Amino acid sequence: MQFDAIVLAGGAARRLGGADKPMLDIDGAPMLVHVLDAVAMAGTRVVVGPRRSIDRAVIWCQETPPGGGPVAGLAAAVPLTTASTVVVLAADLPRIGPAIDRLLEALQGDAAMLSAGGRRNHLAAAWRRPALAAALGRVGGPRGVSMRALAAGATVAEVADAGWGDDCDTWSDLARHRSRSAR
């Protein structure tokens, strides 16, 4: 299936003391690189956030004003995509690779999202581009809008998360991912 990808790589990383979270190393590469490699087959890869030095072909963009949240980031990135399917990922999902095919296979309605314990991961998802654009239109001004509000009313298939959507929001999360690598 042809698809484009949007990787959200902004945010203040408050729980990490303001560190540049997407550039934190796991297995010898920044988390952002792991996520981009997971969607290497995408026709277009858009990274929303400050431009960083990485050796991957991407289109960079930034929500206006910066810091507007993930929905504002999507509003800035969706116009840069053209495929009928868009994979939406956070940049702090270093183990997301195996989930991409499963999300694309599960996409029947508007979106497919990883789910663990009945809780959807809105930042590990595949969307039909028209449905995503319509959802963005429904929420109006995207600054500060939650991903949950964006997905409200969408037909969502849930994909059981086998740890692929485990993010790195804290130093202990990062240490856990690094120790998995050491094993």
C-alpha atoms as one frame of an Amber mdcrd trajectory, in Angstrom:
protein
   0.000   0.000   0.000   1.303   3.427  -0.883   1.401   5.875   1.982   3.004
   9.069   3.225   4.201   9.581   6.796   4.079  12.454   9.248   6.427  12.292
  12.238   5.705  14.729  15.053   9.060  15.795  16.499   8.269  18.982  18.397
   7.257  19.447  21.982   8.991  20.747  25.052   9.998  17.383  26.611   9.292
  18.808  30.066   9.627  15.407  31.773  13.085  15.123  30.202  14.188  18.540
  31.399  13.773  20.053  27.936  16.181  17.609  26.234  15.867  17.243  22.459
  13.883  14.029  22.864  13.797  12.921  19.200  17.595  13.063  19.087  18.173
  10.901  22.179  20.148   7.797  21.258  18.909   4.223  21.350  20.908   1.462
  19.676  23.398   3.959  18.263  20.847   6.176  16.498  18.458   8.956  17.494
  14.859   7.941  18.154  13.799  10.132  15.222  15.947   8.038  12.877  14.396
   4.810  14.202  10.916   6.183  13.506  11.866   7.442  10.036  13.412   4.089
   9.189  10.147   2.399  10.226   8.388   4.367   7.461  11.215   4.153   4.919
   8.730   2.912   2.291   6.627   6.076   2.548   6.405   8.147  -0.611   6.869
  11.341   1.404   8.106  11.665   4.976   7.259  14.938   6.713   8.866  15.804
  10.040   7.110  18.459  12.106   9.479  20.257  14.447  12.776  22.086  14.457
  15.159  21.064  11.680  17.774  18.609  12.899  20.896  17.093  11.375  19.878
  13.620  10.264  20.874  11.577   7.258  17.367  10.878   5.943  15.352  12.408
   3.102  12.474  14.304   4.715  10.423  17.435   4.312  10.626  19.676   7.373
   7.813  21.892   8.571   6.734  23.619  11.756   3.335  24.497  13.121   2.630
  28.219  13.498   3.292  29.284  16.140   5.650  26.567  17.359   4.413  24.704
  20.426   0.802  24.447  19.254   0.615  20.707  19.883   0.287  17.617  17.718
  -2.970  18.617  15.991  -1.415  21.938  14.969   1.586  19.966  13.713  -0.668
  17.732  11.633  -2.452  20.781  10.218   0.929  22.080   9.028   2.036  18.711
   7.601  -1.032  17.253   5.890  -0.891  19.750   2.973   2.632  18.448   2.240
   1.332  14.896   1.708  -0.389  13.488  -1.366  -0.933   9.750  -0.773  -4.436
   8.580   0.107  -3.071   7.020   3.320  -0.995   8.844   5.935   0.851   7.196
   8.810   1.039   9.508  11.839   3.754   8.835  14.415   5.407  10.490  17.378
   9.191  10.753  17.128   9.672   8.976  20.477   8.557   5.493  19.366  11.853
   3.701  18.713  10.209   0.229  18.485   7.368   1.191  16.126   8.696  -0.622
  13.032   6.701  -3.884  13.290   3.455  -1.945  13.816   3.470  -0.111  10.483
   2.291  -3.027   8.314  -0.299  -4.002  10.914  -1.711  -0.473  11.027  -1.900
  -0.299   7.230  -3.559  -3.734   7.022  -6.142  -2.786   9.663  -7.107   0.475
   7.964 -10.690  -0.096   6.805 -12.552   3.029   7.925 -11.062   6.423   8.724
  -8.081   5.352  10.840  -6.278   2.496  12.552  -4.494   3.059  15.861  -2.408
   1.013  18.230  -4.309   0.214  21.395  -3.159  -1.186  24.734  -5.538  -1.913
  27.572  -8.383  -0.156  25.751  -6.347   3.028  25.404  -5.707   4.273  21.868
  -2.331   5.671  20.891  -3.311   8.530  18.597   0.344   9.084  17.705   0.804
   5.567  16.332  -1.816   5.536  13.615  -2.657   5.219   9.946  -5.329   7.516
   8.522  -7.168   7.830   5.248  -5.929  11.252   4.142  -9.434  12.600   3.315
 -10.686  11.553   6.768  -7.693  13.209   8.464  -8.196  16.412   6.468 -11.917
  16.399   7.333 -11.145  15.870  11.032  -8.720  18.795  10.943 -11.435  20.911
   9.337 -13.937  19.953  12.042 -11.733  21.045  14.945 -11.241  24.549  13.528
  -8.143  26.291  14.841  -5.852  23.363  15.692  -3.674  25.063  18.318  -4.095
  23.258  21.649  -6.666  20.755  20.323  -6.199  17.230  21.663  -5.605  14.219
  19.446  -8.595  12.595  21.153 -10.788  15.475  19.957  -9.351  15.143  16.456
 -10.268  11.441  16.320 -13.755  11.956  17.796 -16.317  10.795  15.287 -13.770
   8.912  13.168 -14.229   5.216  12.473 -11.137   3.721  14.120  -9.838   0.163
  13.968  -7.747  -0.760  16.981  -4.558  -2.773  16.565  -3.336  -4.607  19.672
  -0.043  -3.037  20.711   2.703  -5.577  21.418   4.978  -2.899  22.897   5.640
  -1.127  19.586   3.931   2.048  20.789   5.986   2.233  23.985   7.186   5.834
  24.010  10.039   7.615  25.763   8.595  10.439  27.841  10.883  10.135  30.885
  14.478   9.249  31.666  13.289   5.920  33.088  11.453   5.179  29.801  14.671
   5.891  27.917  16.683   3.677  30.281  14.138   0.863  29.783  14.484   1.072
  25.994  18.250   1.177  26.226  18.336  -1.855  28.534  16.146  -3.787  26.073
  18.767  -3.034  23.445  21.592  -4.214  25.683  19.811  -7.553  26.110
